[in-house]
Every structure is written in structure tokens, then in C-alpha cells.
Amino acid sequence: MIKWEHSVFALPFALCGAMLAAGGWPTAWQLGWIVIAMVAARSAAMAFNRLADAAIDAVNPRTQTRALPAATLSRGFVTGFVAVSCTVFILASSQLNRVTLLLSPVALGLVLL
């Protein structure tokens, strides 16, 4: 359901943003948490999109074989995956600094909508 290669493709953009924010290279600790936060947010957003579009995907011949329309994953499982991914994102945000923690719900709202 979630393509790892899509997260890898987006990673350079997240790292460029981290370098701009840090005014150079962030520490290894920060880089690790930034990668975790980016992958968690992207996973939450992609899974949430699959939940939101499940009915549309079920009637589209190109998307009928996706996990939810094909019933290989349940809505409950995908909902849990979104919740866990959001929790991991908030945890990773809390490890960076207080501002990222306080803004993490705003970021989640943007990526989920």
C-alpha cells in the first residue's frame, strides 16, 4: 500500500529543507529524526488517501487491485496504520525541538488534507 521508493524520492527535498533550516548540515541525531518524521508523515498521508479514496478506487479499473478495494487490508488496519504513523511523526517531532512538536499537528493536518 505504501511505496518505499516514493519516500526515498521525497527524502532529498526534506534534507534540503533541513540544511536550509540548520544553516548547514544538521547533526546526525537531527538527520535521523528528520528522516523518521518525513517517512512517518508521508506514510500517514498516503494511507489516509487510500482510506478516503477507497470507494472511488473500487469502481476504477486501474485502481481496483489496491489493498482496500481488493480487501487484502481492512479499513481498521489502515486506520490503525495512519494512527501509528501520526504518533511516530509526533514523537520524531518532539525529538527535534519544542517548536516542531507544537507545530506537528499543523503539519499533520496539512499532509492529511
HUZI-V20836 format. One record per residue. RES is the residue in one small letter. PSI is psi in whole degrees, 0 to 359 (NA if undefined). Layout:
<<RES	PSI> <RES	PSI>>
This chain:
<<m	320> <i	125> <k	117> <w	321> <e	333> <h	321> <s	321> <v	321> <f	322> <a	342> <l	316> <p	326> <f	319> <a	319> <l	325> <c	318> <g	321> <a	319> <m	319> <l	317> <a	323> <a	348> <g	29> <g	205> <w	128> <p	166> <t	164> <a	321> <w	311> <q	317> <l	317> <g	313> <w	328> <i	317> <v	315> <i	315> <a	317> <m	315> <v	320> <a	315> <a	318> <r	319> <s	317> <a	315> <a	317> <m	318> <a	320> <f	321> <n	320> <r	322> <l	313> <a	326> <d	10> <a	318> <a	321> <i	317> <d	328> <a	332> <v	352> <n	120> <p	328> <r	333> <t	5> <q	337> <t	3> <r	162> <a	314> <l	311> <p	327> <a	357> <a	29> <t	339> <l	145> <s	159> <r	323> <g	318> <f	314> <v	322> <t	317> <g	320> <f	317> <v	315> <a	316> <v	317> <s	319> <c	320> <t	316> <v	320> <f	314> <i	319> <l	313> <a	320> <s	322> <s	335> <q	345> <l	301> <n	176> <r	322> <v	316> <t	324> <l	313> <l	328> <l	354> <s	321> <p	326> <v	314> <a	317> <l	318> <g	319> <l	315> <v	333> <l	333> <l	NA>>
